[in-house]
């Protein structure tokens, strides 16, 4: 019996694109009608599911996609197509979590100012919240035009840990109205109820909400029950001394706050004193930010006294609080006794003003107060004296402060910009603290200094080149200016010569 001969089609052998197999056609069909199939994970293999997810439409309705699809590659493609600047590192290294959190944030930011219950948009938002409830861990709402009750979010999200919201609209243009900005009393009441009910919230941020002392009183109805809260941000508001006194109770041993940000408020000396009194017995708070307030010398001096007792605070920011040289004895004593403070920011405070010191007289500068004063001179090592050798500083308190900073083994970062210090003193203190930080992190000081010298040399060379180029441009402009009068004189001489020729003719 003759064997059948295989017929070779030369034309098909040269074609690079082969027709799709039956399996691929079936997978494509399933991908096109994905929502009509249930329980595909039990019917198909892993490789087939990956092929289907790769062919799925990126515009699939979000509630259906959130419930049916768990493939990270699909959510990565969808996130990069809709949010090209998204950083998955900030969302638990999960692309699905990244997309669902960003989409919910944008949906909340698009809520209109006036929305009624039962509105189709509101129902769609609630449906989106329920579909993505297991993947929402943090929400950062930069603008919330509406004053809607957000209880449906806190009740539906069992894993919400970080929440940040700013009431108002960022871009209004000519439609500005004062009533469209800030938190209302009803918003504070809703939020206090949500904070009291939540069992997982550990970080709360309410910046730029025009929160005053009355709103703080309303919010304390929920914050007083937030025993799980570790980070509290109330910056850029209008909190005064009464509000600071109420918030200071959150530093009691019953709570576990680790970072408190009250920057850019209206806290004066009384509020700062209450914060310091509660901070003295606190064992959890590590970061305290009081930048851009009005604490002044009286309030900050009491805070420094209480920090002599506190052994847990690691970062303190009291920049822009109108501090003068009168608070330096208390600051020096705190630096001598506190061994846990790592970062200190006292920038933009008029600590040194030569005119005032000259008015007070040389006698007062030579004999500073010794009540709460800094450690005696004998307690300093010779190393600090060597670093400050050759400096002429009119204020004795500044010299003691510089020695306390250089002697402290705990302080690794200090910011003294815009304090009016002499440039040489500022440079030496900053260099000493920077070297201490390099040693603590294991970086060789010599390598850092060499790199610094190279950078300074490059900057000097670039500045010299710029000056040379500017000089050449100026010389060129001068030459052009010199040539212009000569050309004008030649032009005036030519008509005179032509007239003489005409007269001779």
MIKENU-355046 format. One line per 2 residues: number of its first residue (from 1); their letters; for each residue x, y, z of C-alpha. Coordinates in steps of 0.2 Angstrom, whole numbers, plus 5000, padded with zeros to 4 digits. Example, Ala and Ser with C-alpha at 12.3 -4.5 7.8 and 13.67 -1.06 7.14 Angstrom:
<rs>
1	AS	5062 4978 5039 | 5068 4995 5036
</rs>
This chain:
<rs>
1	XX	5000 5000 5000 | 5007 5017 4995
3	XX	5010 5029 5009 | 5002 5046 5006
5	XX	5014 5060 5001 | 5015 5076 5011
7	XX	5012 5090 5000 | 5023 5105 5003
9	XX	5016 5122 5001 | 5031 5134 4997
11	XX	5020 5149 4999 | 5014 5145 5016
13	XX	5032 5141 5022 | 5038 5159 5017
15	XX	5023 5167 5027 | 5029 5173 5044
17	XX	5011 5175 5051 | 5003 5159 5055
19	XX	4984 5157 5058 | 4979 5157 5076
21	XX	4975 5140 5084 | 4958 5135 5090
23	XX	4963 5137 5108 | 4968 5155 5105
25	XX	4952 5159 5096 | 4942 5152 5111
27	XX	4952 5162 5123 | 4949 5178 5113
29	XX	4931 5174 5113 | 4931 5171 5132
31	XX	4940 5188 5134 | 4928 5197 5124
33	XX	4913 5190 5134 | 4922 5189 5151
35	XX	4908 5196 5161 | 4897 5182 5155
37	XX	4907 5168 5163 | 4908 5163 5181
39	XX	4921 5154 5191 | 4934 5153 5177
41	XX	4948 5150 5189 | 4941 5132 5192
43	XX	4939 5129 5174 | 4955 5135 5166
45	XX	4973 5133 5169 | 4985 5146 5175
47	XX	4993 5149 5158 | 4976 5151 5150
49	XX	4970 5163 5163 | 4985 5174 5160
51	XX	4982 5174 5142 | 4964 5179 5145
53	XX	4969 5193 5157 | 4982 5200 5144
55	XX	4968 5201 5131 | 4955 5210 5142
57	XX	4948 5227 5139 | 4956 5240 5151
59	XX	4939 5250 5151 | 4929 5236 5160
61	XX	4918 5243 5173 | 4927 5245 5189
63	XX	4916 5236 5201 | 4916 5220 5190
65	XX	4934 5221 5187 | 4938 5223 5206
67	XX	4928 5208 5210 | 4933 5196 5196
69	XX	4951 5200 5192 | 4966 5198 5204
71	XX	4980 5197 5191 | 4993 5210 5194
73	XX	4999 5211 5176 | 4981 5217 5171
75	XX	4981 5230 5185 | 4998 5236 5181
77	XX	4993 5239 5163 | 4977 5248 5168
79	XX	4986 5259 5181 | 5000 5264 5169
81	XX	4987 5268 5156 | 4976 5279 5168
83	XX	4989 5285 5180 | 5006 5285 5172
85	XX	5014 5294 5187 | 5008 5281 5200
87	XX	5021 5274 5212 | 5017 5257 5218
89	XX	5029 5258 5232 | 5017 5270 5241
91	XX	5003 5258 5240 | 5009 5242 5247
93	XX	5018 5236 5231 | 5001 5230 5224
95	XX	4995 5237 5207 | 4977 5232 5211
97	XX	4978 5242 5227 | 4986 5256 5219
99	XX	4973 5258 5205 | 4958 5256 5217
101	XX	4965 5268 5229 | 4969 5281 5216
103	XX	4952 5279 5207 | 4942 5281 5224
105	XX	4952 5296 5228 | 4948 5304 5211
107	XX	4930 5299 5213 | 4928 5308 5230
109	XX	4937 5323 5223 | 4925 5324 5209
111	XX	4909 5324 5220 | 4899 5340 5217
113	XX	4896 5353 5230 | 4878 5349 5231
115	XX	4873 5331 5231 | 4857 5323 5236
117	XX	4855 5306 5244 | 4849 5294 5231
119	XX	4858 5303 5217 | 4864 5290 5204
121	XX	4882 5297 5205 | 4882 5294 5224
123	XX	4875 5277 5222 | 4889 5273 5209
125	XX	4902 5279 5221 | 4895 5268 5235
127	XX	4895 5253 5223 | 4913 5257 5219
129	XX	4917 5258 5238 | 4909 5241 5241
131	XX	4918 5233 5226 | 4936 5239 5232
133	XX	4933 5238 5251 | 4946 5224 5254
135	XX	4960 5234 5245 | 4958 5251 5252
137	XX	4971 5255 5265 | 4974 5273 5263
139	XX	4965 5288 5256 | 4973 5305 5252
141	XX	4959 5317 5247 | 4967 5334 5242
143	XX	4951 5342 5239 | 4933 5338 5244
145	XX	4921 5351 5238 | 4906 5343 5245
147	XX	4901 5342 5264 | 4894 5325 5262
149	XX	4894 5313 5277 | 4908 5300 5274
151	XX	4902 5287 5286 | 4898 5275 5271
153	XX	4917 5275 5268 | 4922 5272 5286
155	XX	4909 5259 5288 | 4913 5249 5272
157	XX	4932 5249 5273 | 4938 5237 5286
159	XX	4956 5240 5282 | 4957 5259 5281
161	XX	4973 5264 5291 | 4978 5281 5284
163	XX	4965 5295 5280 | 4969 5313 5274
165	XX	4956 5326 5268 | 4956 5344 5264
167	XX	4938 5352 5262 | 4936 5364 5248
169	XX	4941 5366 5230 | 4959 5370 5224
171	XX	4955 5378 5207 | 4940 5390 5207
173	XX	4946 5404 5196 | 4934 5419 5197
175	XX	4921 5408 5206 | 4929 5411 5223
177	XX	4918 5411 5238 | 4924 5411 5256
179	XX	4910 5398 5261 | 4918 5385 5249
181	XX	4933 5383 5259 | 4937 5374 5276
183	XX	4928 5362 5287 | 4911 5366 5294
185	XX	4904 5361 5311 | 4893 5347 5302
187	XX	4909 5340 5294 | 4918 5340 5311
189	XX	4903 5331 5319 | 4903 5318 5305
191	XX	4922 5315 5306 | 4922 5314 5325
193	XX	4909 5300 5323 | 4919 5291 5310
195	XX	4935 5292 5320 | 4926 5285 5336
197	XX	4919 5270 5326 | 4935 5266 5316
199	XX	4945 5252 5324 | 4960 5252 5311
201	XX	4964 5271 5309 | 4982 5275 5314
203	XX	4985 5291 5304 | 4974 5306 5302
205	XX	4979 5322 5292 | 4967 5337 5291
207	XX	4978 5350 5284 | 4972 5367 5276
209	XX	4954 5365 5284 | 4953 5382 5293
211	XX	4951 5372 5310 | 4949 5383 5325
213	XX	4947 5380 5343 | 4928 5377 5342
215	XX	4931 5364 5328 | 4945 5356 5339
217	XX	4932 5354 5353 | 4920 5345 5341
219	XX	4934 5334 5334 | 4940 5329 5351
221	XX	4923 5320 5353 | 4931 5307 5341
223	XX	4950 5309 5344 | 4947 5306 5363
225	XX	4942 5288 5358 | 4956 5286 5345
227	XX	4968 5275 5356 | 4975 5267 5340
229	XX	4981 5284 5332 | 4999 5286 5330
231	XX	5001 5300 5317 | 4991 5317 5319
233	XX	4993 5331 5306 | 4983 5347 5309
235	XX	4995 5359 5300 | 4990 5375 5291
237	XX	4975 5379 5302 | 4969 5391 5315
239	XX	4971 5382 5331 | 4975 5393 5346
241	XX	4979 5390 5364 | 4962 5383 5369
243	XX	4963 5370 5355 | 4981 5366 5359
245	XX	4976 5363 5377 | 4963 5350 5372
247	XX	4975 5342 5359 | 4988 5341 5373
249	XX	4978 5328 5382 | 4981 5316 5367
251	XX	4999 5315 5374 | 4994 5306 5390
253	XX	4999 5289 5393 | 4982 5282 5388
255	XX	4986 5286 5369 | 5000 5281 5358
257	XX	5004 5296 5347 | 5021 5295 5339
259	XX	5021 5310 5327 | 5011 5327 5330
261	XX	5011 5341 5317 | 5004 5357 5323
263	XX	5014 5368 5311 | 5007 5385 5304
265	XX	4994 5388 5317 | 4991 5401 5330
267	XX	4998 5393 5346 | 5005 5405 5358
269	XX	5015 5403 5374 | 5000 5396 5385
271	XX	4997 5382 5372 | 5015 5378 5371
273	XX	5016 5376 5390 | 5002 5364 5390
275	XX	5010 5354 5376 | 5026 5353 5386
277	XX	5018 5348 5402 | 5009 5333 5394
279	XX	5025 5329 5384 | 5035 5327 5400
281	XX	5027 5311 5405 | 5024 5305 5387
283	XX	5034 5289 5382 | 5028 5287 5364
285	XX	5029 5303 5355 | 5045 5304 5344
287	XX	5041 5319 5332 | 5034 5336 5337
289	XX	5032 5350 5324 | 5027 5367 5330
291	XX	5034 5377 5316 | 5026 5394 5311
293	XX	5018 5397 5327 | 5019 5411 5340
295	XX	5026 5402 5355 | 5040 5415 5359
297	XX	5052 5413 5373 | 5040 5411 5387
299	XX	5031 5396 5380 | 5047 5387 5372
301	XX	5057 5390 5388 | 5044 5379 5398
303	XX	5044 5366 5384 | 5063 5365 5385
305	XX	5061 5362 5404 | 5049 5348 5401
307	XX	5060 5340 5388 | 5074 5339 5401
309	XX	5062 5325 5409 | 5056 5318 5393
311	XX	5068 5304 5386 | 5059 5298 5370
313	XX	5056 5313 5359 | 5068 5312 5344
315	XX	5063 5327 5332 | 5058 5344 5337
317	XX	5054 5358 5325 | 5052 5376 5333
319	XX	5057 5386 5318 | 5048 5403 5315
321	XX	5042 5406 5333 | 5050 5423 5336
323	XX	5063 5415 5348 | 5077 5427 5355
325	XX	5093 5425 5365 | 5083 5424 5381
327	XX	5078 5406 5378 | 5096 5400 5375
329	XX	5099 5396 5393 | 5084 5384 5394
331	XX	5089 5377 5377 | 5107 5374 5383
333	XX	5101 5365 5399 | 5090 5354 5388
335	XX	5104 5349 5376 | 5115 5345 5391
337	XX	5102 5334 5400 | 5092 5326 5385
339	XX	5101 5312 5377 | 5088 5306 5364
341	XX	5085 5321 5354 | 5092 5318 5336
343	XX	5085 5332 5326 | 5083 5350 5331
345	XX	5076 5364 5319 | 5077 5382 5327
347	XX	5079 5391 5310 | 5071 5408 5306
349	XX	5072 5414 5324 | 5081 5430 5329
351	XX	5093 5422 5341 | 5107 5435 5338
353	XX	5104 5453 5335 | 5119 5464 5337
355	XX	5109 5480 5339 | 5100 5474 5354
357	XX	5115 5467 5362 | 5124 5484 5359
359	XX	5109 5493 5367 | 5110 5481 5382
361	XX	5128 5485 5386 | 5143 5474 5387
363	XX	5141 5471 5406 | 5125 5461 5403
365	XX	5133 5451 5389 | 5148 5446 5400
367	XX	5137 5440 5414 | 5122 5430 5408
369	XX	5109 5423 5419 | 5113 5408 5429
371	XX	5095 5402 5435 | 5092 5388 5422
373	XX	5108 5390 5414 | 5119 5380 5404
375	XX	5132 5369 5411 | 5148 5377 5418
377	XX	5163 5380 5407 | 5173 5367 5416
379	XX	5161 5353 5410 | 5166 5356 5392
381	XX	5180 5346 5384 | 5195 5355 5375
383	XX	5188 5349 5358 | 5174 5361 5358
385	XX	5186 5375 5363 | 5198 5370 5349
387	XX	5184 5371 5336 | 5178 5388 5342
389	XX	5196 5395 5344 | 5199 5412 5335
391	XX	5180 5416 5335 | 5175 5433 5342
393	XX	5156 5432 5347 | 5149 5446 5357
395	XX	5136 5435 5366 | 5142 5423 5379
397	XX	5125 5413 5377 | 5129 5409 5359
399	XX	5146 5403 5363 | 5138 5391 5377
401	XX	5125 5386 5365 | 5138 5381 5351
403	XX	5148 5371 5364 | 5132 5362 5370
405	XX	5127 5357 5352 | 5145 5351 5348
407	XX	5146 5342 5365 | 5129 5333 5363
409	XX	5132 5315 5356 | 5113 5313 5352
411	XX	5110 5328 5340 | 5114 5323 5323
413	XX	5105 5336 5313 | 5103 5354 5317
415	XX	5096 5369 5307 | 5102 5386 5311
417	XX	5098 5395 5296 | 5092 5413 5296
419	XX	5095 5415 5315 | 5107 5429 5314
421	XX	5122 5419 5320 | 5139 5425 5314
423	XX	5144 5415 5298 | 5159 5407 5305
425	XX	5150 5401 5320 | 5136 5394 5310
427	XX	5148 5385 5298 | 5158 5377 5312
429	XX	5143 5371 5322 | 5135 5364 5307
431	XX	5151 5356 5301 | 5153 5348 5318
433	XX	5136 5341 5319 | 5137 5335 5301
435	XX	5153 5325 5305 | 5144 5317 5319
437	XX	5130 5311 5308 | 5143 5304 5295
439	XX	5151 5294 5309 | 5134 5288 5315
441	XX	5130 5282 5298 | 5147 5274 5295
443	XX	5152 5286 5281 | 5171 5292 5281
445	XX	5172 5310 5285 | 5188 5312 5274
447	XX	5178 5306 5259 | 5164 5318 5262
449	XX	5176 5333 5264 | 5185 5328 5248
451	XX	5169 5327 5239 | 5164 5344 5246
453	XX	5180 5352 5241 | 5178 5345 5223
455	XX	5160 5351 5222 | 5166 5369 5228
457	XX	5180 5369 5215 | 5168 5364 5201
459	XX	5156 5378 5207 | 5170 5391 5208
461	XX	5176 5386 5190 | 5158 5387 5183
463	XX	5156 5404 5192 | 5173 5410 5184
465	XX	5167 5404 5167 | 5151 5414 5169
467	XX	5160 5429 5174 | 5172 5427 5159
469	XX	5158 5425 5147 | 5149 5440 5154
471	XX	5165 5451 5152 | 5167 5446 5134
473	XX	5149 5450 5131 | 5151 5467 5139
475	XX	5167 5470 5129 | 5158 5466 5113
477	XX	5144 5478 5117 | 5157 5492 5121
479	XX	5165 5489 5104 | 5149 5490 5095
481	XX	5145 5506 5104 | 5162 5513 5099
483	XX	5159 5509 5081 | 5142 5517 5080
485	XX	5148 5535 5082 | 5162 5532 5069
487	XX	5150 5526 5056 | 5139 5540 5059
489	XX	5154 5552 5057 | 5159 5544 5041
491	XX	5141 5546 5035 | 5141 5564 5038
493	XX	5158 5567 5030 | 5153 5558 5014
495	XX	5139 5571 5010 | 5151 5585 5013
497	XX	5164 5578 5000 | 5150 5576 4987
499	XX	5145 5594 4989 | 5163 5600 4987
501	XX	5164 5589 4971 | 5148 5597 4964
503	XX	5154 5615 4968 | 5171 5611 4959
505	X	5162 5605 4943
</rs>
